[in-house]
Amino acid sequence: MSTPSTGTLSERYIWAASRGIPEKQRAELEPEFRELIADSIEAQRANGLSERDAEHAALVELGDPARLAARYTDRPLHLIGPRYYLDWLRLLKLLLAIVVPIAAAAAGVARLLAGGQVGDVVAAVATTAIGVGVHLCFWVTLVFVLIERQGANRSRPLLEWTPDMLPQLPSGNRRSLGELVPTLVFLAVFAAWIVWQHFNSFFTDAAGDPIPLLSPALWSSWLPYFLALIVLEMGFALWLYLRGRWTLTLALVNLLLNLAFTVPALWLLLTGQLINPAFEAAVPVDGSNVAAVSGAVYPIIAIALVGFALWDAVDGFVRAWRARE
């Protein structure tokens, strides 16, 4: 993710007002926004304010940049009503971005640990995501409808906008290069290790051949799938780098990639298909303790897989929200 950069209040206001406008209109409206802000600042300076105070007062007078953009593009702020529409939309987006991925991932893991097949896990994730999303939309909307009806005499939104709420300007791609390179290196090393471990091992059989860690039977199905998924992950990292900052689309793709890797990996691990049985037998522990060691280590690996995937998915949505368009 690109780390936000600082900028003047006016620059941040213009970016906030124009970020949701189509490119063609944005090029036309940005100069109008600049002129409007400059005129407002000049009017405030005429009242004896300093440059900084005049800028702040001018932006307060102009109001929420999203409302300004809607007015210039003739985009109605309806459904809930113009007073509470932006409050409703912002809260709903935040809850959908955080609650739905967490609930869906938890449902998938629960179904997997209960012994469900891959199809059952995917169905649990999909139905939970849809159900939670529908409930969030319904209840949040209902609450705002009640608020609007009870507050019919209110002339202000629930959260009064101030220039302090302006988002930081997004920085360019250069600063995200420090995240891109380690990600690509890690994924490349991981893919190379999957291939390498098949031909090299700490343990050998009676004939002196290496005993791979991952089950050789997976080369006919799942290991090529994971290698292809790693390539997709590398492509996603490049896409994110070129895009410059997280978006909701990127966060959703990141969630799908995490599910596509974690769900089958967990299923293979917990059903005993991931690790090569010959490798387990070659581990230098008392034979009667192999099952006990596996029973203790596998849950730890499973928890680590789920924890990393959940953290990465939620982090993507949080960053998308912070750099929201």
C-alpha positions as CSV (number, residue, x, y, z in Angstrom):
1,M,0.0,0.0,0.0
2,S,1.1,3.5,-0.7
3,T,1.7,5.5,2.4
4,P,-0.3,8.8,2.4
5,S,1.6,12.0,2.0
6,T,0.9,15.3,3.5
7,G,-0.4,18.3,1.6
8,T,-2.2,21.6,2.2
9,L,-5.8,21.6,3.3
10,S,-6.8,22.9,-0.1
11,E,-4.9,20.2,-2.0
12,R,-6.5,17.6,0.2
13,Y,-9.9,19.1,-0.2
14,I,-9.6,19.1,-4.0
15,W,-8.4,15.5,-4.0
16,A,-11.2,14.4,-1.7
17,A,-13.8,16.2,-3.9
18,S,-12.5,14.9,-7.2
19,R,-11.5,11.3,-6.4
20,G,-15.0,9.9,-7.1
21,I,-15.5,11.9,-10.3
22,P,-14.9,10.2,-13.6
23,E,-11.6,11.1,-15.3
24,K,-13.1,13.1,-18.1
25,Q,-15.1,15.3,-15.7
26,R,-12.3,15.5,-13.2
27,A,-9.9,17.3,-15.5
28,E,-12.6,19.9,-16.1
29,L,-13.8,20.3,-12.5
30,E,-10.4,20.4,-10.6
31,P,-9.6,23.9,-11.9
32,E,-13.1,25.1,-10.9
33,F,-12.6,23.7,-7.4
34,R,-9.2,25.5,-7.2
35,E,-10.7,28.8,-8.3
36,L,-13.7,28.4,-5.9
37,I,-11.3,27.7,-3.0
38,A,-9.0,30.6,-3.9
39,D,-12.0,33.0,-4.1
40,S,-13.3,31.8,-0.8
41,I,-9.9,32.2,0.9
42,E,-9.6,35.7,-0.6
43,A,-13.0,36.6,0.9
44,Q,-11.9,35.3,4.3
45,R,-8.6,37.2,4.1
46,A,-10.6,40.4,3.5
47,N,-12.1,39.8,6.9
48,G,-8.7,40.1,8.5
49,L,-7.9,36.4,8.9
50,S,-4.4,35.0,8.4
51,E,-3.6,32.8,5.4
52,R,-3.9,29.6,7.4
53,D,-7.1,30.6,9.3
54,A,-8.6,31.9,6.1
55,E,-8.0,28.6,4.3
56,H,-9.6,26.7,7.2
57,A,-12.6,29.0,7.3
58,A,-13.1,28.9,3.6
59,L,-13.2,25.1,3.5
60,V,-15.6,25.0,6.4
61,E,-17.8,27.3,4.5
62,L,-17.6,25.2,1.3
63,G,-18.5,22.1,3.4
64,D,-18.1,18.4,2.8
65,P,-16.1,17.8,-0.4
66,A,-18.3,14.9,-1.3
67,R,-21.4,17.1,-1.2
68,L,-19.6,19.7,-3.4
69,A,-18.7,17.0,-5.9
70,A,-22.2,15.7,-6.0
71,R,-23.5,19.2,-6.6
72,Y,-21.1,19.8,-9.5
73,T,-21.8,16.5,-11.1
74,D,-25.6,16.5,-10.5
75,R,-25.3,13.3,-8.5
76,P,-28.2,12.9,-6.1
77,L,-27.6,12.0,-2.5
78,H,-30.7,10.1,-1.9
79,L,-32.0,6.8,-0.5
80,I,-31.6,7.8,3.1
81,G,-31.9,11.5,2.4
82,P,-29.4,14.2,1.8
83,R,-28.9,14.9,5.5
84,Y,-27.7,11.5,6.5
85,Y,-26.8,9.8,3.2
86,L,-23.0,10.3,3.5
87,D,-23.0,9.2,7.2
88,W,-25.0,6.0,6.2
89,L,-22.7,5.3,3.2
90,R,-19.5,5.7,5.1
91,L,-20.6,3.5,8.0
92,L,-22.0,0.8,5.7
93,K,-18.8,0.6,3.6
94,L,-16.7,0.4,6.7
95,L,-18.8,-2.4,8.3
96,L,-19.0,-4.4,5.0
97,A,-15.2,-4.1,4.5
98,I,-14.4,-5.4,8.0
99,V,-17.2,-7.6,9.3
100,V,-18.0,-9.6,6.1
101,P,-14.5,-11.0,5.5
102,I,-14.0,-11.9,9.1
103,A,-17.4,-13.7,9.3
104,A,-16.8,-15.5,6.0
105,A,-13.3,-16.7,7.0
106,A,-14.5,-17.8,10.4
107,A,-17.4,-19.8,8.8
108,G,-15.0,-21.5,6.4
109,V,-12.5,-22.4,9.0
110,A,-15.3,-23.8,11.3
111,R,-16.7,-26.0,8.5
112,L,-13.2,-27.2,7.6
113,L,-12.3,-28.1,11.2
114,A,-15.7,-29.9,11.4
115,G,-14.5,-32.3,8.6
116,G,-16.4,-30.6,5.7
117,Q,-15.3,-31.2,2.2
118,V,-13.9,-28.4,-0.1
119,G,-17.4,-27.8,-1.6
120,D,-18.9,-27.5,1.9
121,V,-16.3,-25.0,2.9
122,V,-16.8,-22.8,-0.2
123,A,-20.5,-22.9,0.3
124,A,-20.2,-21.9,4.0
125,V,-17.9,-19.0,3.1
126,A,-20.2,-17.8,0.3
127,T,-23.5,-18.1,2.2
128,T,-22.0,-16.5,5.3
129,A,-20.6,-13.6,3.3
130,I,-23.9,-13.0,1.5
131,G,-26.0,-13.4,4.7
132,V,-23.9,-11.1,6.8
133,G,-23.8,-8.5,4.0
134,V,-27.5,-8.5,3.6
135,H,-28.1,-8.2,7.3
136,L,-25.6,-5.3,7.6
137,C,-27.3,-3.5,4.7
138,F,-30.7,-4.0,6.2
139,W,-30.1,-3.1,9.8
140,V,-27.8,-0.2,9.2
141,T,-30.3,1.3,6.7
142,L,-33.2,0.7,9.1
143,V,-31.3,2.5,11.9
144,F,-30.7,5.5,9.7
145,V,-34.3,5.6,8.5
146,L,-35.4,5.7,12.2
147,I,-32.8,8.4,12.9
148,E,-34.0,10.5,10.1
149,R,-37.7,10.2,11.1
150,Q,-37.0,10.9,14.7
151,G,-34.7,13.8,13.8
152,A,-37.0,15.4,11.3
153,N,-36.3,18.8,12.8
154,R,-32.5,18.4,12.5
155,S,-30.9,20.5,9.8
156,R,-27.4,19.0,10.2
157,P,-25.9,15.5,9.6
158,L,-25.0,13.3,12.5
159,L,-21.3,14.0,12.1
160,E,-20.5,17.5,11.2
161,W,-17.8,17.7,8.6
162,T,-14.6,19.7,9.3
163,P,-11.4,20.1,7.2
164,D,-9.6,18.0,9.8
165,M,-11.5,15.0,8.4
166,L,-9.9,15.4,4.9
167,P,-7.9,12.3,3.8
168,Q,-4.2,12.5,3.3
169,L,-3.0,12.8,-0.3
170,P,-1.9,9.4,-1.7
171,S,1.8,9.2,-2.5
172,G,3.2,7.8,-5.8
173,N,4.3,4.3,-6.5
174,R,7.9,4.9,-5.6
175,R,7.3,4.4,-1.8
176,S,5.4,1.1,-2.4
177,L,8.5,-0.4,-4.2
178,G,9.8,-1.3,-0.8
179,E,6.8,-3.6,-0.3
180,L,6.7,-4.9,-3.8
181,V,10.3,-6.3,-4.0
182,P,10.2,-8.3,-0.7
183,T,6.8,-9.7,-1.7
184,L,8.0,-10.9,-5.1
185,V,11.2,-12.3,-3.7
186,F,9.3,-14.2,-1.0
187,L,6.8,-15.6,-3.5
188,A,9.5,-16.6,-5.9
189,V,11.5,-18.3,-3.1
190,F,8.4,-20.1,-1.9
191,A,7.6,-21.4,-5.4
192,A,11.2,-22.5,-5.9
193,W,11.1,-24.3,-2.5
194,I,8.0,-26.3,-3.5
195,V,10.0,-27.6,-6.5
196,W,13.3,-27.9,-4.7
197,Q,11.9,-30.0,-1.8
198,H,10.9,-32.7,-4.2
199,F,14.5,-33.3,-5.2
200,N,16.3,-32.4,-2.0
201,S,15.7,-33.4,1.6
202,F,17.3,-33.9,5.0
203,F,16.2,-37.6,4.8
204,T,16.8,-40.3,2.2
205,D,15.3,-43.7,1.7
206,A,17.1,-47.1,1.5
207,A,18.1,-46.4,-2.1
208,G,19.6,-43.0,-1.2
209,D,16.8,-41.0,-2.9
210,P,15.6,-37.9,-1.1
211,I,12.3,-38.0,0.8
212,P,10.3,-34.9,0.0
213,L,8.3,-33.1,2.7
214,L,5.2,-32.7,0.6
215,S,3.4,-35.7,-0.7
216,P,4.6,-36.6,-4.2
217,A,1.0,-37.6,-5.1
218,L,0.1,-33.9,-5.0
219,W,2.1,-33.2,-8.2
220,S,-0.7,-34.6,-10.2
221,S,-3.2,-32.1,-8.8
222,W,-2.7,-29.6,-6.0
223,L,1.0,-28.6,-6.2
224,P,0.6,-27.3,-9.8
225,Y,-2.5,-25.5,-8.5
226,F,-0.5,-23.8,-5.7
227,L,2.3,-22.9,-8.1
228,A,-0.2,-21.2,-10.4
229,L,-1.7,-19.4,-7.5
230,I,1.7,-18.1,-6.4
231,V,2.1,-16.7,-10.0
232,L,-1.3,-15.0,-9.6
233,E,-0.2,-13.6,-6.2
234,M,2.9,-12.1,-7.9
235,G,0.6,-10.6,-10.6
236,F,-1.6,-9.2,-7.9
237,A,1.4,-7.6,-6.1
238,L,2.4,-5.9,-9.4
239,W,-1.2,-4.8,-10.0
240,L,-1.2,-3.2,-6.5
241,Y,2.1,-1.5,-7.1
242,L,1.0,-0.1,-10.5
243,R,-2.4,1.0,-9.0
244,G,-0.5,2.9,-6.3
245,R,-2.9,2.3,-3.4
246,W,-5.5,-0.1,-2.2
247,T,-9.0,-0.1,-3.5
248,L,-12.1,-2.1,-2.6
249,T,-11.6,-4.2,-5.8
250,L,-8.0,-5.0,-4.8
251,A,-9.1,-5.9,-1.3
252,L,-11.7,-8.3,-2.6
253,V,-9.3,-9.9,-5.0
254,N,-6.8,-10.3,-2.1
255,L,-9.5,-12.0,0.0
256,L,-10.3,-14.4,-2.8
257,L,-6.6,-15.2,-3.3
258,N,-6.2,-15.9,0.4
259,L,-9.3,-18.2,0.4
260,A,-8.1,-20.0,-2.7
261,F,-4.8,-20.8,-1.0
262,T,-5.8,-21.3,2.7
263,V,-8.9,-23.4,2.3
264,P,-7.3,-26.2,0.2
265,A,-4.1,-26.1,2.1
266,L,-5.9,-26.5,5.4
267,W,-8.0,-29.3,4.0
268,L,-5.0,-31.2,2.7
269,L,-3.1,-30.7,6.0
270,L,-6.0,-31.8,8.3
271,T,-6.9,-34.8,6.1
272,G,-3.3,-36.0,6.1
273,Q,-2.7,-35.5,2.4
274,L,-0.3,-32.6,2.5
275,I,2.7,-34.1,4.3
276,N,4.5,-37.1,2.8
277,P,3.9,-40.1,5.1
278,A,7.5,-41.4,4.2
279,F,8.9,-38.1,5.5
280,E,7.0,-38.4,8.8
281,A,8.3,-42.0,9.2
282,A,11.9,-40.8,8.6
283,V,11.7,-38.1,11.3
284,P,14.0,-39.3,14.1
285,V,11.4,-39.8,16.9
286,D,10.2,-42.9,18.6
287,G,7.7,-44.5,16.2
288,S,4.9,-44.5,18.7
289,N,5.2,-40.7,19.0
290,V,5.0,-39.8,15.4
291,A,1.2,-39.5,15.5
292,A,1.4,-37.5,18.7
293,V,4.0,-35.1,17.2
294,S,1.8,-34.7,14.1
295,G,-1.3,-34.1,16.2
296,A,0.5,-31.3,18.1
297,V,2.2,-29.6,15.1
298,Y,-0.6,-29.7,12.5
299,P,-3.0,-27.6,14.5
300,I,-0.3,-25.1,15.1
301,I,0.4,-24.9,11.4
302,A,-3.4,-24.7,10.7
303,I,-3.8,-21.8,13.1
304,A,-0.8,-20.0,11.6
305,L,-2.3,-20.4,8.1
306,V,-5.7,-19.1,9.1
307,G,-4.2,-16.3,11.2
308,F,-2.0,-15.0,8.5
309,A,-4.7,-15.2,5.8
310,L,-7.3,-13.5,8.1
311,W,-4.8,-10.7,9.0
312,D,-3.8,-10.2,5.4
313,A,-7.4,-10.0,4.2
314,V,-8.6,-7.7,6.9
315,D,-5.5,-5.5,6.5
316,G,-6.3,-5.2,2.8
317,F,-9.8,-3.9,3.5
318,V,-8.6,-1.6,6.2
319,R,-6.1,-0.1,3.8
320,A,-8.6,0.2,1.1
321,W,-10.9,2.1,3.5
322,R,-8.2,4.5,4.5
323,A,-7.3,5.2,0.8
324,R,-10.9,5.0,-0.3
325,E,-11.9,6.4,-3.6
